[in-house]
Structure formats: C-alpha cells, structure tokens
Amino acid sequence: MSDKGIKNVVIKKELLGKVTSSNSRVIRFRVTAEDQNRKSAFSKIFITNSQAIVVGPGDINIIGNTVFVNWSVGQSSTQITYDIFAGFDGETPTYVGSTGSQNYSFLKNGTESVRVVVQISSINPKLADVYDEENVRTNLLEVYSETMSLV
C-alpha cells in the first residue's frame, strides 16, 4: 500500500547537466513541498559514472583563413554540447569555444599545423588529457581529435 502524499520523480540523464573532466556527474538535491513553503536540507554529494565515450569520425577543412571542423559521435549519446580545443604549430590545444552542433569553425592562427580536439562539454572546459604510469595519453571526454598540416 503506497502513501498518498509520496510522489516519485525520475530525472533523465540528459537533464543532469555537464560532466566532470573524469566523465562523472556530480549530483546533489533537495526536496521542496509542492506549495514551496518547506524545503529539506541539501543531500550529500553523489558522484555517478556517465556513459562511456567512443571516438567517432570527422574531418578538418581549411578554406582561406578559416578552419572548419566536423565530427560524428561514435554512439548515440545524451550529450549534446561539445567543447572545442585548438593548438597551432605544435602548441598544446587551448579552449576556443563550445557548440551544440557537430561542427565548428574558427580563424587560423598558425603557419605549420593545427591540432583540434573535440570533447563532450564539461563543468570546467579544459583539455582532459591524462597520462598513466606508462606515459600513455588518454582523454575520457574526447569525441574527435586530429592534427592537420597547414602547408
């Protein structure tokens, strides 16, 4: 027998917001009465795993002084926002912007090469490269990455 005053609320994954740089979601909640005259204390913080990222295909095109990046996600994803990082002439890529589509363009600032990394959007947009004990680079948020010569 259920209590008439209790309601269950289901929050879908896509409504939970952005992930952390380790591809986890941070969740904290509080309960509010329907008439909004009472509120609970905030819950403890929960850290949950997010869906694994599969690197998909893409390409870089340069037309004039503009770099165009297009990519496709390698799986169906609840993530709809992406962070874009670019580095020119061997520099470490830096954040250039975010997009809700699967393409992005920006001005060419280098002379020799460009490296573009597309990640799922995170709480703090930074390159999520991690090096393990064998000095192997992994990026838990990477959707697409490519380096292209400009000459």
DOSE-755498 format. One line per field, with one value per atom (N, C-alpha, C): residue in one letter; atom name; x, y, z. Coordinates in Angstrom, 3 decimals, always signed. Example, Ala and Ser with C-alpha at 12.3 -4.5 7.8 and 13.67 -1.06 7.14 Angstrom:
REM residues 2
resn = [A, A, A, S, S, S] $
name = [N, CA, C, N, CA, C] $
X = [+13.190, +12.300, +13.200, +12.850, +13.670, +12.900] $
Y = [-5.690, -4.500, -3.300, -2.250, -1.060, +0.030] $
Z = [+7.800, +7.800, +7.800, +7.080, +7.140, +7.870] $
REM end
This chain:
REM residues 151
resn = [M, M, M, S, S, S, D, D, D, K, K, K, G, G, G, I, I, I, K, K, K, N, N, N, V, V, V, V, V, V, I, I, I, K, K, K, K, K, K, E, E, E, L, L, L, L, L, L, G, G, G, K, K, K, V, V, V, T, T, T, S, S, S, S, S, S, N, N, N, S, S, S, R, R, R, V, V, V, I, I, I, R, R, R, F, F, F, R, R, R, V, V, V, T, T, T, A, A, A, E, E, E, D, D, D, Q, Q, Q, N, N, N, R, R, R, K, K, K, S, S, S, A, A, A, F, F, F, S, S, S, K, K, K, I, I, I, F, F, F, I, I, I, T, T, T, N, N, N, S, S, S, Q, Q, Q, A, A, A, I, I, I, V, V, V, V, V, V, G, G, G, P, P, P, G, G, G, D, D, D, I, I, I, N, N, N, I, I, I, I, I, I, G, G, G, N, N, N, T, T, T, V, V, V, F, F, F, V, V, V, N, N, N, W, W, W, S, S, S, V, V, V, G, G, G, Q, Q, Q, S, S, S, S, S, S, T, T, T, Q, Q, Q, I, I, I, T, T, T, Y, Y, Y, D, D, D, I, I, I, F, F, F, A, A, A, G, G, G, F, F, F, D, D, D, G, G, G, E, E, E, T, T, T, P, P, P, T, T, T, Y, Y, Y, V, V, V, G, G, G, S, S, S, T, T, T, G, G, G, S, S, S, Q, Q, Q, N, N, N, Y, Y, Y, S, S, S, F, F, F, L, L, L, K, K, K, N, N, N, G, G, G, T, T, T, E, E, E, S, S, S, V, V, V, R, R, R, V, V, V, V, V, V, V, V, V, Q, Q, Q, I, I, I, S, S, S, S, S, S, I, I, I, N, N, N, P, P, P, K, K, K, L, L, L, A, A, A, D, D, D, V, V, V, Y, Y, Y, D, D, D, E, E, E, E, E, E, N, N, N, V, V, V, R, R, R, T, T, T, N, N, N, L, L, L, L, L, L, E, E, E, V, V, V, Y, Y, Y, S, S, S, E, E, E, T, T, T, M, M, M, S, S, S, L, L, L, V, V, V] $
name = [N, CA, C, N, CA, C, N, CA, C, N, CA, C, N, CA, C, N, CA, C, N, CA, C, N, CA, C, N, CA, C, N, CA, C, N, CA, C, N, CA, C, N, CA, C, N, CA, C, N, CA, C, N, CA, C, N, CA, C, N, CA, C, N, CA, C, N, CA, C, N, CA, C, N, CA, C, N, CA, C, N, CA, C, N, CA, C, N, CA, C, N, CA, C, N, CA, C, N, CA, C, N, CA, C, N, CA, C, N, CA, C, N, CA, C, N, CA, C, N, CA, C, N, CA, C, N, CA, C, N, CA, C, N, CA, C, N, CA, C, N, CA, C, N, CA, C, N, CA, C, N, CA, C, N, CA, C, N, CA, C, N, CA, C, N, CA, C, N, CA, C, N, CA, C, N, CA, C, N, CA, C, N, CA, C, N, CA, C, N, CA, C, N, CA, C, N, CA, C, N, CA, C, N, CA, C, N, CA, C, N, CA, C, N, CA, C, N, CA, C, N, CA, C, N, CA, C, N, CA, C, N, CA, C, N, CA, C, N, CA, C, N, CA, C, N, CA, C, N, CA, C, N, CA, C, N, CA, C, N, CA, C, N, CA, C, N, CA, C, N, CA, C, N, CA, C, N, CA, C, N, CA, C, N, CA, C, N, CA, C, N, CA, C, N, CA, C, N, CA, C, N, CA, C, N, CA, C, N, CA, C, N, CA, C, N, CA, C, N, CA, C, N, CA, C, N, CA, C, N, CA, C, N, CA, C, N, CA, C, N, CA, C, N, CA, C, N, CA, C, N, CA, C, N, CA, C, N, CA, C, N, CA, C, N, CA, C, N, CA, C, N, CA, C, N, CA, C, N, CA, C, N, CA, C, N, CA, C, N, CA, C, N, CA, C, N, CA, C, N, CA, C, N, CA, C, N, CA, C, N, CA, C, N, CA, C, N, CA, C, N, CA, C, N, CA, C, N, CA, C, N, CA, C, N, CA, C, N, CA, C, N, CA, C, N, CA, C, N, CA, C, N, CA, C, N, CA, C, N, CA, C, N, CA, C, N, CA, C, N, CA, C, N, CA, C, N, CA, C, N, CA, C, N, CA, C, N, CA, C, N, CA, C, N, CA, C, N, CA, C, N, CA, C, N, CA, C, N, CA, C, N, CA, C, N, CA, C, N, CA, C, N, CA, C, N, CA, C] $
X = [+0.844, +0.000, +0.893, +0.665, +1.514, +0.894, +1.731, +1.317, +0.836, -0.338, -0.907, -0.083, +0.643, +1.412, +2.785, +3.204, +4.551, +4.490, +5.371, +5.466, +6.893, +7.015, +8.329, +8.619, +9.830, +10.257, +11.457, +11.407, +12.516, +13.161, +14.476, +15.221, +16.037, +15.842, +16.538, +17.992, +18.863, +20.296, +20.590, +19.885, +20.179, +19.870, +19.125, +18.801, +19.765, +20.735, +21.662, +22.784, +22.938, +23.965, +25.291, +26.309, +27.626, +28.363, +29.379, +30.188, +31.451, +32.182, +33.481, +34.544, +35.789, +36.863, +37.152, +36.646, +36.812, +35.559, +34.668, +33.438, +32.494, +32.383, +31.445, +30.452, +29.327, +28.341, +28.251, +28.168, +28.050, +26.593, +25.974, +24.555, +24.335, +23.498, +23.087, +21.657, +20.804, +19.406, +18.827, +17.635, +16.844, +15.386, +14.566, +13.149, +12.392, +11.455, +10.637, +9.170, +8.395, +6.958, +6.302, +5.180, +4.500, +4.101, +3.703, +3.325, +4.551, +5.726, +7.030, +7.217, +6.486, +6.674, +7.635, +8.053, +9.019, +10.062, +11.310, +12.399, +13.273, +13.801, +14.719, +16.123, +17.010, +18.423, +18.936, +20.066, +20.652, +21.165, +21.082, +21.585, +23.107, +23.694, +25.142, +25.425, +26.656, +27.028, +27.248, +26.608, +26.762, +27.557, +28.509, +29.274, +28.936, +28.363, +27.945, +28.746, +28.860, +29.524, +28.611, +29.214, +28.462, +28.681, +28.046, +28.193, +29.582, +30.166, +31.500, +31.460, +32.554, +32.656, +33.393, +32.852, +33.502, +33.908, +35.184, +35.682, +35.064, +34.560, +33.912, +34.732, +34.278, +34.991, +34.746, +35.601, +35.445, +36.470, +36.463, +37.468, +37.690, +38.827, +39.195, +39.350, +38.727, +38.876, +39.330, +40.238, +40.712, +40.352, +39.585, +39.182, +39.590, +40.546, +41.063, +41.736, +41.229, +41.806, +40.934, +40.027, +39.088, +39.272, +39.263, +39.357, +37.954, +37.487, +36.174, +36.387, +35.740, +35.841, +34.450, +34.364, +33.112, +33.394, +32.450, +32.632, +31.286, +31.377, +30.189, +30.451, +29.472, +29.672, +29.647, +30.461, +30.583, +29.496, +28.510, +27.426, +26.277, +25.140, +24.065, +24.419, +24.307, +24.766, +23.707, +23.665, +22.782, +23.452, +24.746, +25.484, +25.226, +24.821, +24.519, +25.366, +26.264, +27.137, +28.588, +29.425, +30.818, +31.741, +32.912, +33.964, +35.006, +35.472, +36.439, +37.762, +38.857, +40.208, +41.048, +41.901, +42.771, +44.163, +45.166, +46.549, +47.237, +48.005, +48.695, +50.191, +50.821, +52.279, +52.886, +52.245, +52.787, +52.435, +51.704, +51.310, +50.215, +50.125, +49.052, +47.727, +46.729, +45.432, +44.819, +44.208, +43.520, +42.050, +41.245, +39.801, +39.490, +38.681, +38.267, +36.771, +35.981, +34.545, +33.757, +32.443, +31.522, +30.450, +29.867, +28.823, +27.810, +26.602, +25.553, +25.372, +26.201, +26.107, +27.347, +27.457, +28.615, +29.547, +29.650, +30.627, +30.969, +32.146, +32.614, +33.652, +33.737, +34.759, +35.420, +36.697, +37.445, +38.560, +39.160, +40.205, +41.520, +42.255, +43.564, +44.581, +45.307, +46.304, +47.718, +47.947, +49.258, +49.718, +50.938, +51.509, +51.860, +52.062, +52.531, +51.481, +50.834, +49.877, +48.818, +47.717, +46.657, +46.245, +46.082, +45.542, +44.219, +43.170, +41.839, +41.387, +40.870, +40.301, +38.880, +37.935, +36.534, +36.214, +35.710, +35.342, +33.871, +33.244, +31.921, +32.086, +31.119, +31.217, +31.283, +32.201, +32.368, +32.162, +32.127, +31.884, +32.924, +34.199, +35.293, +35.932, +35.730, +36.292, +37.818, +38.419, +39.872, +40.163, +41.310, +41.711, +41.862, +41.146, +41.096, +42.131, +43.292, +44.344, +44.894, +45.021, +45.561, +46.664, +47.796, +48.896, +48.978, +49.008, +49.104, +50.565, +50.819, +52.186, +53.115, +52.583, +53.420, +53.506, +53.079, +53.107, +52.244, +51.129, +50.172, +49.071, +48.800, +47.801, +46.413, +45.483, +44.077, +43.258, +42.121, +41.215, +39.815, +39.254, +37.974, +36.795, +36.999, +35.908, +36.019, +37.080, +37.357, +36.370, +35.791, +34.883, +35.601, +36.512, +37.239, +38.535, +39.612, +40.891, +41.661, +42.286, +43.083, +44.091, +45.246, +46.245, +46.372, +46.426, +46.490, +47.573, +48.304, +49.332, +48.673, +49.212, +48.700, +49.497, +50.606, +51.428, +51.188] $
Y = [-1.164, +0.000, +1.233, +2.148, +3.331, +4.506, +5.383, +6.587, +7.618, +8.192, +9.120, +10.396, +10.769, +12.018, +11.886, +10.669, +10.463, +10.387, +11.150, +11.117, +10.762, +9.919, +9.579, +10.486, +10.987, +11.830, +11.168, +11.026, +10.454, +11.579, +11.724, +12.745, +12.021, +12.384, +11.730, +12.177, +11.298, +11.580, +12.902, +13.177, +14.387, +15.660, +15.561, +16.738, +16.932, +16.028, +16.114, +17.122, +17.662, +18.676, +18.108, +18.948, +18.607, +17.640, +16.994, +16.028, +16.694, +15.985, +16.453, +16.005, +16.402, +16.027, +14.527, +13.798, +12.343, +11.615, +12.331, +11.788, +11.238, +11.960, +11.626, +12.772, +12.491, +13.535, +13.754, +15.006, +15.372, +15.742, +15.041, +15.248, +15.592, +16.595, +16.998, +17.488, +17.178, +17.558, +17.997, +18.596, +18.899, +18.756, +18.443, +18.219, +19.476, +19.899, +21.074, +20.666, +21.148, +20.866, +21.513, +20.926, +21.457, +22.922, +23.303, +24.706, +25.579, +24.988, +25.634, +26.354, +25.940, +26.579, +25.798, +24.601, +23.807, +23.227, +23.188, +22.613, +21.776, +20.701, +19.868, +20.464, +19.905, +20.256, +19.632, +20.136, +19.533, +18.136, +17.257, +15.897, +15.914, +14.779, +14.666, +14.650, +14.842, +14.877, +13.455, +13.149, +11.847, +12.032, +11.136, +11.150, +9.863, +10.012, +8.845, +8.758, +7.555, +7.363, +7.840, +8.321, +8.717, +7.666, +7.842, +6.847, +6.969, +5.823, +5.795, +6.497, +7.167, +7.917, +7.078, +7.027, +6.332, +7.392, +7.393, +8.370, +8.085, +9.121, +8.971, +9.591, +9.440, +10.014, +11.515, +12.165, +13.591, +14.075, +15.369, +15.930, +17.404, +17.888, +19.297, +19.817, +20.950, +21.603, +23.035, +23.488, +24.866, +25.577, +26.632, +27.453, +28.881, +29.373, +30.711, +30.760, +31.619, +31.811, +31.181, +30.262, +29.674, +28.162, +27.629, +26.188, +25.682, +24.701, +24.084, +22.677, +22.339, +21.016, +20.384, +19.156, +18.398, +17.044, +16.522, +15.224, +14.539, +13.259, +12.453, +11.671, +11.595, +10.824, +9.350, +8.570, +7.151, +6.296, +6.901, +6.177, +7.141, +6.609, +7.520, +8.069, +9.351, +9.989, +10.929, +11.037, +12.017, +13.388, +13.422, +14.676, +15.447, +16.698, +17.477, +18.737, +18.974, +20.143, +19.672, +20.337, +19.936, +21.123, +20.867, +21.868, +21.645, +22.745, +22.675, +23.265, +22.554, +22.990, +22.976, +23.981, +24.040, +24.501, +23.901, +24.287, +24.396, +25.453, +25.678, +25.489, +24.942, +24.804, +24.053, +22.953, +22.112, +22.539, +23.613, +24.064, +23.162, +23.104, +22.359, +23.046, +22.282, +22.907, +23.628, +24.773, +25.559, +25.706, +26.028, +26.143, +27.297, +27.015, +28.072, +28.322, +27.372, +27.602, +26.326, +26.490, +25.360, +25.447, +24.303, +24.283, +23.196, +23.397, +22.408, +21.587, +21.848, +21.096, +20.220, +19.525, +18.668, +19.275, +20.597, +21.298, +22.615, +23.130, +24.370, +24.979, +26.296, +26.965, +28.065, +28.315, +29.368, +29.835, +30.974, +31.549, +30.805, +30.688, +30.049, +31.017, +30.572, +31.425, +30.874, +29.864, +29.257, +29.185, +28.676, +28.607, +27.180, +26.259, +24.921, +23.826, +23.790, +22.715, +23.184, +22.418, +22.670, +21.329, +21.280, +20.106, +20.520, +19.771, +20.057, +18.878, +19.173, +18.155, +18.579, +17.664, +17.902, +16.989, +17.567, +16.813, +17.062, +16.124, +16.446, +17.570, +18.449, +19.640, +19.258, +19.882, +19.582, +20.835, +20.646, +21.743, +22.850, +22.473, +23.417, +23.053, +23.871, +23.497, +23.526, +22.363, +22.231, +20.902, +20.817, +19.596, +18.492, +17.399, +16.333, +15.248, +15.618, +14.632, +14.139, +12.820, +12.200, +11.246, +11.255, +10.341, +9.285, +8.002, +6.937, +6.649, +5.597, +5.294, +4.894, +4.454, +4.146, +5.319, +6.500, +7.731, +7.643, +6.895, +6.788, +7.816, +8.635, +9.690, +9.139, +9.446, +9.124, +10.377, +10.460, +11.579, +10.982, +10.983, +10.332, +11.050, +12.286, +13.077, +13.256, +12.753, +13.027, +12.348, +13.141, +12.648, +12.560, +13.518, +13.562, +14.324, +13.881, +14.568, +14.323, +15.387, +15.241, +16.379, +16.075, +17.094, +17.176, +18.410, +18.610, +19.621, +19.340, +20.264, +21.440, +22.637, +23.828, +24.189, +23.474, +23.788, +22.849] $
Z = [+0.000, +0.000, +0.000, -0.932, -1.030, -0.288, +0.122, +0.836, -0.177, +0.006, -0.969, -1.110, -0.105, -0.159, -0.791, -1.113, -1.654, -3.171, -3.822, -5.282, -5.669, -6.679, -7.221, -8.405, -8.452, -9.556, -10.213, -11.533, -12.289, -13.093, -12.936, -13.675, -14.738, -15.987, -17.094, -17.155, -17.705, -17.800, -18.491, -19.588, -20.354, -19.582, -18.486, -17.671, -16.508, -16.362, -15.237, -15.451, -16.626, -16.857, -17.320, -17.265, -17.789, -16.874, -17.439, -16.704, -16.176, -15.316, -14.845, -15.838, -15.615, -16.534, -16.502, -15.515, -15.470, -15.952, -16.645, -17.222, -16.148, -15.046, -13.977, -13.838, -13.235, -12.963, -11.464, -11.060, -9.655, -9.409, -8.449, -8.202, -6.733, -6.515, -5.181, -5.304, -4.353, -4.487, -3.149, -3.229, -2.044, -2.425, -1.460, -1.686, -1.268, -2.142, -1.870, -1.906, -0.939, -0.919, -2.128, -2.590, -3.766, -3.591, -2.387, -2.164, -1.870, -1.884, -1.732, -0.405, +0.626, +1.922, +2.814, +2.388, +3.148, +2.204, +2.686, +1.894, +2.806, +2.249, +3.021, +2.952, +3.744, +3.618, +2.325, +1.814, +0.621, +0.957, -0.014, +0.169, +0.174, +0.542, +0.366, -1.138, -1.521, -2.937, -3.436, -4.563, -5.198, -6.480, -6.728, -7.972, -8.711, -9.889, -10.666, -11.954, -12.473, -13.758, -14.867, -15.932, -17.107, -18.179, -19.321, -20.371, -21.016, -21.369, -21.975, -23.333, -23.660, -24.910, -25.940, -27.146, -28.259, -29.276, -29.646, -30.610, -31.967, -32.617, -33.908, -35.030, -36.258, -37.405, -37.522, -38.272, -38.516, -39.513, -39.778, -40.678, -40.370, -40.861, -40.752, -42.169, -42.465, -43.761, -43.519, -44.372, -44.268, -45.553, -45.405, -46.545, -46.229, -47.004, -46.738, -45.379, -44.514, -43.186, -42.099, -42.490, -41.550, -41.483, -40.273, -40.039, -39.729, -40.496, -40.287, -39.749, -38.644, -38.034, -38.032, -38.493, -38.497, -37.868, -37.082, -36.467, -36.291, -36.053, -35.793, -34.524, -33.647, -32.419, -32.762, -32.074, -32.364, -31.737, -31.130, -30.464, -30.249, -29.896, -29.514, -28.137, -27.986, -26.763, -26.231, -24.911, -24.293, -24.262, -24.571, -24.551, -25.835, -25.722, -26.923, -27.041, -26.099, -26.152, -26.146, -26.941, -27.086, -26.841, -26.230, -26.056, -27.149, -27.763, -28.859, -28.381, -28.663, -28.316, -29.584, -29.740, -30.920, -30.516, -31.153, -30.946, -32.292, -32.485, -33.755, -33.597, -34.643, -34.739, -33.555, -33.131, -32.070, -30.657, -30.490, -29.153, -28.586, -27.263, -26.620, -26.928, -27.340, -27.658, -26.460, -26.747, -25.725, -26.120, -25.156, -25.360, -26.310, -27.356, -28.287, -28.267, -27.751, -27.678, -27.470, -27.351, -27.198, -28.274, -28.608, -29.617, -29.298, -29.749, -29.604, -30.865, -31.891, -33.144, -33.298, -34.415, -34.654, -35.697, -35.675, -36.497, -35.828, -36.151, -35.532, -36.468, -36.490, -37.299, -36.479, -36.778, -36.094, -37.021, -36.687, -37.531, -37.366, -38.463, -38.477, -37.884, -36.858, -36.190, -36.304, -37.111, -37.218, -38.654, -38.840, -40.179, -40.602, -39.628, -39.983, -39.800, -38.625, -38.355, -37.365, -37.317, -36.345, -35.749, -34.427, -33.749, -33.127, -33.441, -32.921, -32.077, -30.886, -30.006, -29.679, -29.886, -29.531, -28.356, -27.281, -26.086, -25.776, -25.049, -24.553, -23.541, -23.494, -22.666, -21.191, -20.481, -19.056, -18.217, -16.911, -15.975, -16.160, -16.220, -16.457, -17.784, -18.830, -20.134, -20.124, -20.011, -20.114, -20.771, -21.412, -22.091, -21.055, -21.225, -20.216, -20.469, -21.009, -21.239, -19.904, -19.778, -18.576, -19.008, -18.301, -18.612, -17.515, -17.900, -16.906, -16.592, -15.783, -15.343, -16.478, -17.630, -18.794, -19.757, -19.327, -20.102, -21.365, -21.269, -22.358, -22.117, -23.142, -23.012, -23.261, -22.372, -22.587, -22.306, -22.909, -22.705, -22.600, -21.399, -21.149, -21.792, -22.240, -22.807, -24.308, -24.912, -26.327, -27.266, -28.156, -29.179, -30.519, -30.785, -32.051, -31.846, -32.498, -32.410, -33.707, -34.219, -35.441, -35.516, -36.102, -36.394, -37.914, -38.445, -39.885, -40.223, -41.283, -41.755, -42.461, -42.273, -42.927, -44.172, -44.425, -45.599, -46.735] $
REM end
